[in-house]
């Protein structure tokens, strides 16, 4: 489908969804007018269509105005439609200490498979880039390769080009877009989600291989030590959330498809919602700590291990009573 035809057919749906969010307000029940049941049903239908279009736009029209608009609508719709207007603070606390860990533990086997697949693809990209270093041009670009030949890392621009506050915001936005794309890819039966995992694994393996070829791997590890473990974990959890949604679309069960899909969509949203706040902290670390030469490899590695441990403890809740509802 041509981009112009895509806009012509689908843009009215996006406009209706955006207008519905405006009427509902950022806090349902306290907006300009109280929502009716029929209005909420129509908004939920448009929300599912927006998620489908966002996945399609990310795959076919990446970087276009439609792709950016759909990403904003997906994030806003998720925030508004998942908001609980009653006891919001208590509900938020319950979500992070009870609901999110319970769903996270339930899908640990699937997350483990995603991690194994990512590791295998990373090793393949590493081996391929060691054999043919030119593979890294696709991910790094020719300018970065010229810098590596001269003993410079492309990451040096993070400390010299823009202030840390701006770079942190840009990094967090980019990481969020990758995570949302991986999650929304579940609407395409998980195909786009699998592509995100493959692409990121090949990118990591190829970059490691290229830096090894130019004897700059130690500089790369020094840069990613503080944020790398948590960043990979968050993206893989978002990909798992997408596969949960995709599995609800394609895997046959004894229950009616509507019930299976409703459960899969709800659990997928919970996985994504509990993961997104960590990207803010990740952006600060990646924009301030990672590129700074004031911190050595030991300190950055300690930060990286600590962040990863903090996330896993918060997500799995190993010391909680798992029999709680």
C-alpha positions in Angstrom: 0.0 0.0 0.0 1.3 3.4 -0.9 2.0 5.9 1.9 -0.6 8.4 0.5 -3.3 5.7 0.3 -2.4 4.5 3.9 -3.0 8.1 5.2 -6.2 8.5 3.2 -7.7 5.3 4.6 -6.5 5.3 8.2 -6.1 9.0 9.2 -9.8 9.5 10.0 -9.5 6.7 12.6 -6.5 8.4 14.2 -8.3 11.7 14.3 -11.4 10.1 16.0 -9.1 8.4 18.6 -7.3 11.7 19.3 -10.6 13.6 19.6 -11.9 10.9 22.0 -8.8 11.2 24.2 -9.2 15.0 24.3 -12.8 14.6 25.4 -11.9 12.0 28.0 -9.0 14.0 29.4 -5.7 12.7 30.8 -7.6 11.5 33.9 -10.7 9.6 33.0 -13.8 10.6 35.0 -12.3 14.0 35.7 -12.1 15.4 32.1 -14.3 18.0 30.5 -17.2 15.5 30.3 -17.8 12.2 32.0 -17.4 9.3 29.6 -20.3 7.0 28.5 -20.0 3.3 28.1 -20.5 3.5 24.3 -17.8 6.1 24.0 -15.3 4.0 25.9 -16.1 1.0 23.7 -15.5 3.1 20.6 -12.3 4.5 22.0 -11.1 1.0 22.9 -11.8 -0.1 19.3 -10.0 2.8 17.9 -7.1 2.2 20.3 -6.6 -1.3 18.9 -6.7 0.0 15.3 -4.1 2.7 16.2 -1.8 0.0 17.7 -2.2 -2.1 14.5 -1.4 1.0 12.3 1.6 1.9 14.5 3.1 -1.5 14.0 2.5 -1.3 10.3 3.9 2.2 10.0 7.0 1.2 11.9 7.6 -1.6 9.5 6.8 0.1 6.2 7.0 3.8 6.8 9.5 4.2 9.5 10.5 7.8 10.3 7.5 9.4 8.6 5.1 11.8 10.1 2.5 9.1 10.4 4.9 6.8 12.2 5.8 9.6 14.8 2.1 10.5 15.2 1.0 6.9 15.8 3.8 6.4 18.4 2.6 9.5 20.3 -1.0 8.3 20.1 -0.1 4.8 21.3 1.8 6.1 24.3 -1.0 8.6 25.2 -3.7 6.1 24.7 -2.0 3.5 26.9 -1.5 6.1 29.7 -5.1 7.4 29.5 -6.9 4.0 29.1 -5.0 2.2 31.8 -5.5 5.0 34.3 -7.5 4.2 37.4 -9.2 7.3 38.6 -9.9 5.9 42.1 -7.2 5.6 44.6 -4.6 6.3 42.0 -1.6 6.4 44.3 -2.6 3.2 46.1 -3.4 1.6 42.7 0.0 2.6 41.3 1.8 1.1 44.4 -0.2 -2.1 44.1 0.6 -2.3 40.4 4.3 -2.2 40.8 4.5 -4.4 44.0 1.8 -6.9 43.2 0.4 -6.9 39.7 3.5 -6.3 37.6 5.7 -8.9 39.4 2.9 -11.5 39.2 2.6 -11.1 35.4 6.3 -10.9 35.0 6.8 -14.2 36.8 4.1 -15.8 34.8 5.9 -15.1 31.5 9.4 -15.8 32.7 9.7 -18.9 30.4 8.9 -16.9 27.4 11.3 -14.1 28.4 14.0 -16.8 28.8 13.4 -18.0 25.2 13.6 -14.4 24.0 16.9 -13.9 25.8 18.3 -17.1 24.4 17.3 -16.2 20.9 18.8 -12.7 21.4 22.1 -14.2 22.7 22.3 -16.6 19.7 21.7 -13.8 17.2 24.3 -11.6 19.0 26.9 -14.3 18.7 26.0 -14.8 15.0 26.5 -11.0 14.4 29.8 -11.1 16.3 31.1 -14.0 14.3 29.9 -12.5 11.0 31.5 -9.1 11.7 34.8 -10.6 12.8 34.9 -12.5 9.5 33.7 -9.5 7.5 34.2 -6.2 9.4 32.3 -4.3 6.7 29.1 -5.6 8.2 29.3 -2.9 10.9 28.9 -0.1 8.3 25.2 -0.8 8.2 24.9 -0.1 11.9 27.7 2.4 12.6 28.1 4.2 9.3 31.3 5.1 7.5 32.1 8.1 9.7 32.2 6.0 12.8 34.4 3.5 11.1 36.8 6.2 10.1 36.9 7.3 13.8 37.7 3.8 14.9 40.6 3.6 12.5 41.9 6.8 14.0 41.4 5.5 17.6 38.3 7.5 18.3 34.9 6.3 19.5 31.6 7.7 18.0 30.3 7.9 21.6 32.6 10.9 22.3 30.1 13.1 20.5 27.7 12.5 23.4 29.8 14.6 25.8 30.9 17.3 23.4 28.0 17.9 21.1 25.0 18.4 23.4 24.5 19.0 27.2 23.7 15.9 29.3 20.1 16.9 30.0 19.3 17.1 26.2 21.1 13.9 25.4 19.4 12.1 28.2 16.0 13.1 26.9 16.9 12.1 23.4 18.2 8.7 24.5 15.2 8.0 26.7 12.9 8.9 23.8 14.8 6.6 21.4 14.8 3.7 23.8 11.1 4.1 24.4 10.4 4.1 20.7 12.3 0.8 20.3 10.4 -0.7 23.2 7.0 0.4 22.0 7.8 -0.8 18.5 8.7 -4.2 19.9 5.5 -4.4 21.9 3.2 -3.0 19.2 4.7 -5.6 16.8 2.6 -8.2 18.7 -0.4 -6.8 16.8 1.2 -8.2 13.6 1.3 -11.7 15.2 4.7 -10.9 16.7 6.4 -10.6 13.3 7.7 -7.1 13.9 8.6 -8.0 17.5 10.8 -10.8 16.2 12.4 -8.4 13.8 13.3 -5.9 16.6 15.0 -8.7 18.5 16.9 -9.9 15.5 17.9 -6.4 14.5 19.1 -5.4 17.9 21.0 -8.7 18.4 22.8 -8.3 15.0 23.6 -4.7 15.8 25.1 -5.5 19.2 27.1 -8.4 17.8 28.3 -6.5 14.8 29.4 -3.5 16.8 31.3 -5.7 19.2 33.0 -7.5 16.3 34.0 -4.2 14.6 35.5 -2.7 17.8 37.4 -6.0 18.4 38.8 -5.7 14.8 40.1 -2.2 15.5 41.2 -3.0 19.1 38.6 -0.6 20.6 36.4 -3.2 22.3 37.6 -2.1 25.8 36.3 1.4 25.0 32.9 0.1 23.9 32.6 -2.0 27.1 33.5 1.0 29.2 30.7 2.9 27.5 28.0 0.3 27.8 28.9 -1.1 31.2 26.6 1.3 33.1 23.5 1.2 31.0 23.9 -1.9 28.7 22.5 -4.6 31.0 19.4 -2.7 32.0 18.8 -1.4 28.4 18.9 -4.9 27.0 16.6 -6.3 29.7 14.0 -3.6 29.2 13.9 -4.1 25.4 13.7 -7.8 25.8 10.8 -7.5 28.3 9.0 -5.2 25.9 9.6 -7.8 23.1 8.2 -10.5 25.4 5.1 -8.3 26.0 4.7 -8.1 22.2 5.0 -11.9 21.8 2.4 -12.3 24.6 0.0 -10.3 22.5 1.0 -12.1 19.3 0.5 -15.5 20.9 -3.0 -14.5 21.9 -3.7 -13.8 18.2 -2.4 -17.0 16.7 -2.2 -19.8 19.3 -5.4 -21.9 19.6 -6.9 -22.5 23.1 -10.0 -24.1 24.4 -11.4 -20.7 25.4 -13.1 -18.4 22.8 -10.6 -16.2 20.9 -12.1 -13.0 22.3 -11.4 -14.1 25.9 -7.9 -15.3 25.0 -7.0 -12.1 23.2 -8.5 -9.9 25.9 -6.3 -11.7 28.6 -3.2 -11.5 26.4 -3.7 -7.8 25.6 -4.2 -7.0 29.3 -1.1 -8.9 30.4 0.9 -7.5 27.6 0.0 -3.9 28.6 0.9 -4.7 32.2 4.4 -6.0 31.1 4.9 -2.8 29.0 3.6 -0.4 31.6 5.8 -1.8 34.4 8.8 -1.5 32.1 8.5 2.0 30.7 9.3 4.1 33.8 12.7 2.4 34.0 13.6 4.0 30.6 13.7 7.5 32.3 16.4 6.3 34.8 18.2 4.5 31.9 18.3 7.7 29.8 19.9 9.7 32.7 22.6 7.0 33.2 23.2 6.6 29.5 23.4 10.4 28.9 25.4 11.3 32.0 27.4 8.4 33.4 28.1 6.2 30.4 29.9 8.8 28.1 31.8 10.5 31.0 35.5 9.9 31.3 35.4 10.9 35.0 34.1 7.5 35.9 36.2 4.4 35.4 35.2 1.0 34.1 34.9 -0.4 37.6 32.4 2.3 38.7 30.3 2.0 35.5 30.2 -1.8 35.9 29.0 -1.4 39.5 26.3 1.0 38.3 25.2 -1.4 35.6 25.1 -4.5 37.9 23.3 -2.5 40.6 20.6 -1.2 38.1 20.1 -4.7 36.7 19.8 -6.2 40.1 17.4 -3.5 41.3 15.1 -4.1 38.2 15.1 -7.8 38.6 14.3 -7.7 42.3 11.5 -5.2 41.6 10.2 -7.2 38.7 10.4 -10.7 40.2 9.8 -9.9 43.9 11.7 -13.0 45.0 11.0 -12.4 48.7 7.2 -11.6 48.4 4.3 -14.0 49.1 3.6 -15.3 45.6 0.3 -16.7 46.6 -1.2 -13.3 47.1 -3.8 -12.4 44.4 
